[in-house]
């Protein structure tokens, strides 16, 4: 039994399906939502993104994913082709964030875990895990590099990491980038600082499990890819949380589909690599 939480003006349905549909899609018994492939001038698109400020968030997918993969599991439960998400920061906003919060360049215990120990004097000698007073491990957030990449992104994978959007493009993934032209420089820097503050922390497998098993815990100290995007955007613009709550979504557990649906529903400025809006919407609403 699936639950259509909300149907958007685009026709996208915010489904929450069950464990067995996820298993069925992972095994190949249920087909994935394949966005039609389009030929796009990727270099021209990247230049246009850079000319528009080089900042936003993205969702992406690998065409025809292999069996028993994460993307298939999320497709089965959310009925969406969107398989991954991240924050695009770019070079200019990345440097402004570093100047605003130079402490981001220093490796230190995560500030989000309760009873986090005091920042040690000798950073280089620190172990990547320390321990709280009640015996729980505390991950360290990495000191980010002093220089930025042209299309720098922050994404949650095995750990929250800094990478480049061009890596996804070069691998042949289908990528959709959204930005809000109304975001001020202050809002963008706040979002970037939030993203950088998570670098080095572990991915949240419990959040993924909670999509399948309703009783699974979902600690707020760690984030899966799409919930990290939600958290970072909300640091500068609470509209994304208001939108989620209006559509009966928990901002602490959103899927890449929900990042995609937000961008389309709010009609944000967008760019499409190896796909197009019509093909994506038609697939998502089929």
VODOKOL-438140 format. One record per residue (C-alpha): residue number from 1; z, y, x; residue in one letter. Coordinates in nm, 3 decimals. Last residue first. Layout:
<tises>
tise pos->NUM, pz->Z, py->Y, px->X, code->a
...
</tises>
This chain:
<tises>
tise pos->286, pz->-1.519, py->0.867, px->0.358, code->x
tise pos->285, pz->-1.313, py->1.185, px->0.413, code->x
tise pos->284, pz->-1.257, py->1.152, px->0.789, code->x
tise pos->283, pz->-1.611, py->1.034, px->0.851, code->x
tise pos->282, pz->-1.768, py->1.317, px->0.651, code->x
tise pos->281, pz->-1.534, py->1.568, px->0.816, code->x
tise pos->280, pz->-1.628, py->1.449, px->1.165, code->x
tise pos->279, pz->-2.001, py->1.441, px->1.096, code->x
tise pos->278, pz->-2.000, py->1.788, px->0.941, code->x
tise pos->277, pz->-1.790, py->1.940, px->1.218, code->x
tise pos->276, pz->-2.001, py->1.809, px->1.505, code->x
tise pos->275, pz->-1.967, py->1.544, px->1.777, code->x
tise pos->274, pz->-2.029, py->1.500, px->2.151, code->x
tise pos->273, pz->-1.816, py->1.812, px->2.222, code->x
tise pos->272, pz->-1.716, py->2.029, px->1.926, code->x
tise pos->271, pz->-1.584, py->2.385, px->1.952, code->x
tise pos->270, pz->-1.349, py->2.551, px->1.707, code->x
tise pos->269, pz->-1.223, py->2.882, px->1.571, code->x
tise pos->268, pz->-0.954, py->2.798, px->1.319, code->x
tise pos->267, pz->-1.047, py->2.726, px->0.958, code->x
tise pos->266, pz->-0.681, py->2.673, px->0.860, code->x
tise pos->265, pz->-0.773, py->2.339, px->0.701, code->x
tise pos->264, pz->-0.991, py->2.239, px->0.997, code->x
tise pos->263, pz->-0.732, py->2.315, px->1.263, code->x
tise pos->262, pz->-0.448, py->2.167, px->1.058, code->x
tise pos->261, pz->-0.646, py->1.852, px->0.980, code->x
tise pos->260, pz->-0.716, py->1.790, px->1.349, code->x
tise pos->259, pz->-0.350, py->1.833, px->1.445, code->x
tise pos->258, pz->-0.265, py->1.604, px->1.152, code->x
tise pos->257, pz->-0.515, py->1.341, px->1.265, code->x
tise pos->256, pz->-0.356, py->1.350, px->1.612, code->x
tise pos->255, pz->-0.046, py->1.221, px->1.430, code->x
tise pos->254, pz->0.269, py->1.409, px->1.333, code->x
tise pos->253, pz->0.626, py->1.292, px->1.374, code->x
tise pos->252, pz->0.879, py->1.565, px->1.455, code->x
tise pos->251, pz->0.691, py->1.815, px->1.237, code->x
tise pos->250, pz->0.758, py->1.576, px->0.943, code->x
tise pos->249, pz->0.466, py->1.597, px->0.702, code->x
tise pos->248, pz->0.508, py->1.668, px->0.331, code->x
tise pos->247, pz->0.195, py->1.886, px->0.312, code->x
tise pos->246, pz->0.397, py->2.207, px->0.280, code->x
tise pos->245, pz->0.613, py->2.082, px->0.567, code->x
tise pos->244, pz->0.311, py->2.051, px->0.794, code->x
tise pos->243, pz->0.174, py->2.393, px->0.705, code->x
tise pos->242, pz->0.513, py->2.556, px->0.763, code->x
tise pos->241, pz->0.532, py->2.379, px->1.100, code->x
tise pos->240, pz->0.186, py->2.501, px->1.206, code->x
tise pos->239, pz->0.265, py->2.851, px->1.080, code->x
tise pos->238, pz->0.561, py->2.876, px->1.317, code->x
tise pos->237, pz->0.344, py->3.037, px->1.585, code->x
tise pos->236, pz->0.457, py->3.080, px->1.946, code->x
tise pos->235, pz->0.694, py->2.790, px->2.002, code->x
tise pos->234, pz->0.529, py->2.624, px->1.700, code->x
tise pos->233, pz->0.217, py->2.563, px->1.909, code->x
tise pos->232, pz->0.417, py->2.376, px->2.173, code->x
tise pos->231, pz->0.611, py->2.160, px->1.929, code->x
tise pos->230, pz->0.304, py->2.061, px->1.727, code->x
tise pos->229, pz->0.111, py->1.980, px->2.045, code->x
tise pos->228, pz->0.405, py->1.766, px->2.162, code->x
tise pos->227, pz->0.401, py->1.596, px->1.823, code->x
tise pos->226, pz->0.037, py->1.507, px->1.883, code->x
tise pos->225, pz->0.089, py->1.352, px->2.226, code->x
tise pos->224, pz->0.413, py->1.159, px->2.167, code->x
tise pos->223, pz->0.734, py->1.349, px->2.233, code->x
tise pos->222, pz->1.077, py->1.294, px->2.388, code->x
tise pos->221, pz->1.412, py->1.466, px->2.329, code->x
tise pos->220, pz->1.370, py->1.459, px->1.949, code->x
tise pos->219, pz->1.462, py->1.091, px->1.928, code->x
tise pos->218, pz->1.272, py->0.895, px->1.661, code->x
tise pos->217, pz->1.469, py->0.587, px->1.557, code->x
tise pos->216, pz->1.276, py->0.302, px->1.391, code->x
tise pos->215, pz->1.379, py->0.220, px->1.034, code->x
tise pos->214, pz->1.040, py->0.306, px->0.884, code->x
tise pos->213, pz->0.858, py->0.058, px->1.106, code->x
tise pos->212, pz->0.486, py->0.123, px->1.161, code->x
tise pos->211, pz->0.472, py->0.499, px->1.206, code->x
tise pos->210, pz->0.824, py->0.482, px->1.350, code->x
tise pos->209, pz->0.693, py->0.266, px->1.633, code->x
tise pos->208, pz->0.473, py->0.550, px->1.751, code->x
tise pos->207, pz->0.774, py->0.781, px->1.754, code->x
tise pos->206, pz->0.975, py->0.520, px->1.941, code->x
tise pos->205, pz->0.708, py->0.501, px->2.212, code->x
tise pos->204, pz->0.780, py->0.865, px->2.308, code->x
tise pos->203, pz->0.614, py->0.949, px->2.641, code->x
tise pos->202, pz->0.850, py->1.022, px->2.928, code->x
tise pos->201, pz->0.932, py->1.367, px->3.069, code->x
tise pos->200, pz->0.748, py->1.489, px->3.377, code->x
tise pos->199, pz->0.602, py->1.802, px->3.218, code->x
tise pos->198, pz->0.803, py->1.907, px->2.911, code->x
tise pos->197, pz->0.879, py->2.264, px->3.028, code->x
tise pos->196, pz->0.509, py->2.315, px->3.095, code->x
tise pos->195, pz->0.432, py->2.283, px->2.724, code->x
tise pos->194, pz->0.700, py->2.530, px->2.618, code->x
tise pos->193, pz->0.581, py->2.780, px->2.878, code->x
tise pos->192, pz->0.224, py->2.743, px->2.750, code->x
tise pos->191, pz->0.327, py->2.807, px->2.389, code->x
tise pos->190, pz->0.528, py->3.115, px->2.487, code->x
tise pos->189, pz->0.236, py->3.240, px->2.699, code->x
tise pos->188, pz->0.002, py->3.203, px->2.401, code->x
tise pos->187, pz->0.236, py->3.389, px->2.168, code->x
tise pos->186, pz->0.281, py->3.679, px->2.413, code->x
tise pos->185, pz->-0.096, py->3.704, px->2.465, code->x
tise pos->184, pz->-0.138, py->3.738, px->2.090, code->x
tise pos->183, pz->-0.270, py->3.465, px->1.863, code->x
tise pos->182, pz->-0.515, py->3.609, px->1.609, code->x
tise pos->181, pz->-0.816, py->3.433, px->1.764, code->x
tise pos->180, pz->-0.657, py->3.100, px->1.666, code->x
tise pos->179, pz->-0.788, py->2.820, px->1.886, code->x
tise pos->178, pz->-0.925, py->2.472, px->1.826, code->x
tise pos->177, pz->-1.096, py->2.228, px->2.062, code->x
tise pos->176, pz->-1.264, py->1.908, px->1.941, code->x
tise pos->175, pz->-1.343, py->1.635, px->2.194, code->x
tise pos->174, pz->-1.554, py->1.320, px->2.175, code->x
tise pos->173, pz->-1.494, py->1.129, px->2.495, code->x
tise pos->172, pz->-1.770, py->1.073, px->2.747, code->x
tise pos->171, pz->-1.546, py->1.026, px->3.051, code->x
tise pos->170, pz->-1.668, py->1.361, px->3.190, code->x
tise pos->169, pz->-1.542, py->1.541, px->2.879, code->x
tise pos->168, pz->-1.198, py->1.381, px->2.908, code->x
tise pos->167, pz->-1.179, py->1.476, px->3.276, code->x
tise pos->166, pz->-1.308, py->1.826, px->3.194, code->x
tise pos->165, pz->-0.995, py->1.892, px->2.992, code->x
tise pos->164, pz->-0.795, py->1.893, px->3.314, code->x
tise pos->163, pz->-0.455, py->1.737, px->3.372, code->x
tise pos->162, pz->-0.088, py->1.836, px->3.364, code->x
tise pos->161, pz->0.141, py->1.555, px->3.257, code->x
tise pos->160, pz->0.390, py->1.443, px->2.994, code->x
tise pos->159, pz->0.463, py->1.089, px->3.109, code->x
tise pos->158, pz->0.293, py->0.765, px->3.009, code->x
tise pos->157, pz->0.062, py->0.995, px->2.810, code->x
tise pos->156, pz->0.176, py->1.330, px->2.671, code->x
tise pos->155, pz->-0.073, py->1.608, px->2.740, code->x
tise pos->154, pz->-0.074, py->1.945, px->2.913, code->x
tise pos->153, pz->-0.418, py->2.092, px->2.980, code->x
tise pos->152, pz->-0.575, py->2.303, px->3.254, code->x
tise pos->151, pz->-0.936, py->2.403, px->3.202, code->x
tise pos->150, pz->-0.984, py->2.617, px->3.516, code->x
tise pos->149, pz->-0.693, py->2.454, px->3.696, code->x
tise pos->148, pz->-0.377, py->2.643, px->3.778, code->x
tise pos->147, pz->-0.191, py->2.719, px->4.099, code->x
tise pos->146, pz->0.182, py->2.694, px->4.168, code->x
tise pos->145, pz->0.192, py->2.328, px->4.067, code->x
tise pos->144, pz->0.450, py->2.233, px->3.802, code->x
tise pos->143, pz->0.803, py->2.132, px->3.900, code->x
tise pos->142, pz->0.857, py->1.807, px->3.720, code->x
tise pos->141, pz->1.103, py->1.762, px->3.438, code->x
tise pos->140, pz->1.375, py->1.517, px->3.528, code->x
tise pos->139, pz->1.477, py->1.236, px->3.296, code->x
tise pos->138, pz->1.841, py->1.196, px->3.189, code->x
tise pos->137, pz->1.975, py->0.842, px->3.171, code->x
tise pos->136, pz->2.269, py->0.782, px->2.935, code->x
tise pos->135, pz->2.613, py->0.693, px->3.071, code->x
tise pos->134, pz->2.844, py->0.898, px->2.849, code->x
tise pos->133, pz->2.883, py->1.179, px->3.104, code->x
tise pos->132, pz->2.506, py->1.195, px->3.140, code->x
tise pos->131, pz->2.310, py->1.025, px->3.417, code->x
tise pos->130, pz->2.038, py->1.133, px->3.656, code->x
tise pos->129, pz->1.679, py->1.016, px->3.680, code->x
tise pos->128, pz->1.401, py->1.144, px->3.907, code->x
tise pos->127, pz->1.643, py->1.130, px->4.205, code->x
tise pos->126, pz->1.725, py->1.464, px->4.368, code->x
tise pos->125, pz->1.695, py->1.506, px->4.744, code->x
tise pos->124, pz->1.416, py->1.763, px->4.716, code->x
tise pos->123, pz->1.612, py->1.972, px->4.467, code->x
tise pos->122, pz->1.911, py->2.023, px->4.695, code->x
tise pos->121, pz->2.141, py->2.255, px->4.504, code->x
tise pos->120, pz->2.160, py->2.034, px->4.194, code->x
tise pos->119, pz->2.091, py->2.179, px->3.845, code->x
tise pos->118, pz->2.402, py->2.100, px->3.646, code->x
tise pos->117, pz->2.407, py->1.770, px->3.463, code->x
tise pos->116, pz->2.256, py->1.728, px->3.115, code->x
tise pos->115, pz->2.535, py->1.662, px->2.865, code->x
tise pos->114, pz->2.279, py->1.645, px->2.585, code->x
tise pos->113, pz->1.914, py->1.601, px->2.686, code->x
tise pos->112, pz->1.684, py->1.895, px->2.625, code->x
tise pos->111, pz->1.738, py->2.080, px->2.954, code->x
tise pos->110, pz->1.554, py->1.808, px->3.149, code->x
tise pos->109, pz->1.697, py->1.768, px->3.498, code->x
tise pos->108, pz->1.516, py->1.976, px->3.761, code->x
tise pos->107, pz->1.193, py->2.007, px->3.959, code->x
tise pos->106, pz->1.114, py->2.372, px->4.027, code->x
tise pos->105, pz->0.780, py->2.539, px->3.941, code->x
tise pos->104, pz->0.893, py->2.607, px->3.584, code->x
tise pos->103, pz->1.163, py->2.832, px->3.729, code->x
tise pos->102, pz->0.892, py->3.093, px->3.780, code->x
tise pos->101, pz->0.904, py->3.168, px->3.405, code->x
tise pos->100, pz->0.693, py->3.474, px->3.322, code->x
tise pos->99, pz->0.485, py->3.453, px->3.639, code->x
tise pos->98, pz->0.415, py->3.084, px->3.579, code->x
tise pos->97, pz->0.327, py->3.151, px->3.215, code->x
tise pos->96, pz->0.086, py->3.428, px->3.318, code->x
tise pos->95, pz->-0.080, py->3.189, px->3.564, code->x
tise pos->94, pz->-0.133, py->2.923, px->3.297, code->x
tise pos->93, pz->-0.255, py->3.182, px->3.048, code->x
tise pos->92, pz->-0.529, py->3.284, px->3.292, code->x
tise pos->91, pz->-0.626, py->2.937, px->3.409, code->x
tise pos->90, pz->-0.655, py->2.728, px->3.095, code->x
tise pos->89, pz->-0.382, py->2.630, px->2.853, code->x
tise pos->88, pz->-0.541, py->2.353, px->2.645, code->x
tise pos->87, pz->-0.263, py->2.168, px->2.461, code->x
tise pos->86, pz->-0.306, py->1.798, px->2.388, code->x
tise pos->85, pz->-0.420, py->1.541, px->2.133, code->x
tise pos->84, pz->-0.522, py->1.175, px->2.113, code->x
tise pos->83, pz->-0.677, py->0.924, px->1.872, code->x
tise pos->82, pz->-0.850, py->1.120, px->1.597, code->x
tise pos->81, pz->-1.067, py->0.864, px->1.416, code->x
tise pos->80, pz->-0.853, py->0.877, px->1.106, code->x
tise pos->79, pz->-0.716, py->0.630, px->0.853, code->x
tise pos->78, pz->-0.359, py->0.723, px->0.960, code->x
tise pos->77, pz->-0.221, py->0.369, px->1.000, code->x
tise pos->76, pz->-0.537, py->0.192, px->1.110, code->x
tise pos->75, pz->-0.664, py->0.478, px->1.325, code->x
tise pos->74, pz->-0.325, py->0.497, px->1.498, code->x
tise pos->73, pz->-0.345, py->0.128, px->1.586, code->x
tise pos->72, pz->-0.709, py->0.155, px->1.695, code->x
tise pos->71, pz->-0.628, py->0.442, px->1.932, code->x
tise pos->70, pz->-0.338, py->0.246, px->2.084, code->x
tise pos->69, pz->-0.561, py->-0.044, px->2.181, code->x
tise pos->68, pz->-0.566, py->-0.401, px->2.055, code->x
tise pos->67, pz->-0.947, py->-0.423, px->2.060, code->x
tise pos->66, pz->-1.159, py->-0.177, px->2.255, code->x
tise pos->65, pz->-1.244, py->0.172, px->2.135, code->x
tise pos->64, pz->-1.588, py->0.240, px->1.984, code->x
tise pos->63, pz->-1.609, py->0.609, px->2.081, code->x
tise pos->62, pz->-1.303, py->0.732, px->2.273, code->x
tise pos->61, pz->-1.122, py->1.002, px->2.077, code->x
tise pos->60, pz->-1.020, py->1.363, px->2.106, code->x
tise pos->59, pz->-0.797, py->1.633, px->1.964, code->x
tise pos->58, pz->-0.755, py->1.973, px->2.124, code->x
tise pos->57, pz->-0.526, py->2.272, px->2.137, code->x
tise pos->56, pz->-0.600, py->2.630, px->2.231, code->x
tise pos->55, pz->-0.660, py->2.853, px->2.534, code->x
tise pos->54, pz->-0.965, py->2.934, px->2.745, code->x
tise pos->53, pz->-0.967, py->3.301, px->2.645, code->x
tise pos->52, pz->-1.285, py->3.319, px->2.438, code->x
tise pos->51, pz->-1.504, py->3.338, px->2.749, code->x
tise pos->50, pz->-1.343, py->3.016, px->2.873, code->x
tise pos->49, pz->-1.426, py->2.838, px->2.547, code->x
tise pos->48, pz->-1.784, py->2.966, px->2.567, code->x
tise pos->47, pz->-1.814, py->2.842, px->2.927, code->x
tise pos->46, pz->-1.684, py->2.501, px->2.820, code->x
tise pos->45, pz->-1.940, py->2.489, px->2.538, code->x
tise pos->44, pz->-2.225, py->2.581, px->2.773, code->x
tise pos->43, pz->-2.115, py->2.308, px->3.015, code->x
tise pos->42, pz->-2.096, py->2.055, px->2.733, code->x
tise pos->41, pz->-2.442, py->2.115, px->2.596, code->x
tise pos->40, pz->-2.403, py->1.874, px->2.304, code->x
tise pos->39, pz->-2.581, py->1.554, px->2.198, code->x
tise pos->38, pz->-2.407, py->1.421, px->1.891, code->x
tise pos->37, pz->-2.220, py->1.096, px->1.830, code->x
tise pos->36, pz->-2.116, py->1.028, px->1.472, code->x
tise pos->35, pz->-1.735, py->1.006, px->1.441, code->x
tise pos->34, pz->-1.638, py->0.639, px->1.422, code->x
tise pos->33, pz->-1.348, py->0.568, px->1.188, code->x
tise pos->32, pz->-1.248, py->0.222, px->1.311, code->x
tise pos->31, pz->-1.339, py->-0.100, px->1.135, code->x
tise pos->30, pz->-1.075, py->-0.334, px->0.985, code->x
tise pos->29, pz->-1.063, py->-0.694, px->1.113, code->x
tise pos->28, pz->-1.101, py->-0.561, px->1.467, code->x
tise pos->27, pz->-0.759, py->-0.677, px->1.586, code->x
tise pos->26, pz->-0.622, py->-0.325, px->1.624, code->x
tise pos->25, pz->-0.753, py->-0.229, px->1.279, code->x
tise pos->24, pz->-0.580, py->-0.523, px->1.115, code->x
tise pos->23, pz->-0.257, py->-0.455, px->1.303, code->x
tise pos->22, pz->-0.256, py->-0.096, px->1.182, code->x
tise pos->21, pz->-0.333, py->-0.213, px->0.830, code->x
tise pos->20, pz->-0.041, py->-0.451, px->0.857, code->x
tise pos->19, pz->0.210, py->-0.184, px->0.961, code->x
tise pos->18, pz->0.154, py->0.035, px->0.656, code->x
tise pos->17, pz->-0.045, py->0.346, px->0.571, code->x
tise pos->16, pz->0.061, py->0.708, px->0.576, code->x
tise pos->15, pz->-0.245, py->0.895, px->0.457, code->x
tise pos->14, pz->-0.307, py->1.268, px->0.496, code->x
tise pos->13, pz->-0.634, py->1.277, px->0.307, code->x
tise pos->12, pz->-0.914, py->1.497, px->0.440, code->x
tise pos->11, pz->-1.119, py->1.636, px->0.149, code->x
tise pos->10, pz->-1.185, py->1.969, px->0.321, code->x
tise pos->9, pz->-0.955, py->2.142, px->0.069, code->x
tise pos->8, pz->-0.677, py->1.909, px->0.180, code->x
tise pos->7, pz->-0.547, py->1.597, px->0.004, code->x
tise pos->6, pz->-0.176, py->1.533, px->0.053, code->x
tise pos->5, pz->0.063, py->1.247, px->0.113, code->x
tise pos->4, pz->-0.187, py->0.975, px->0.028, code->x
tise pos->3, pz->0.051, py->0.674, px->0.050, code->x
tise pos->2, pz->-0.094, py->0.338, px->0.140, code->x
tise pos->1, pz->0.000, py->0.000, px->0.000, code->x
</tises>
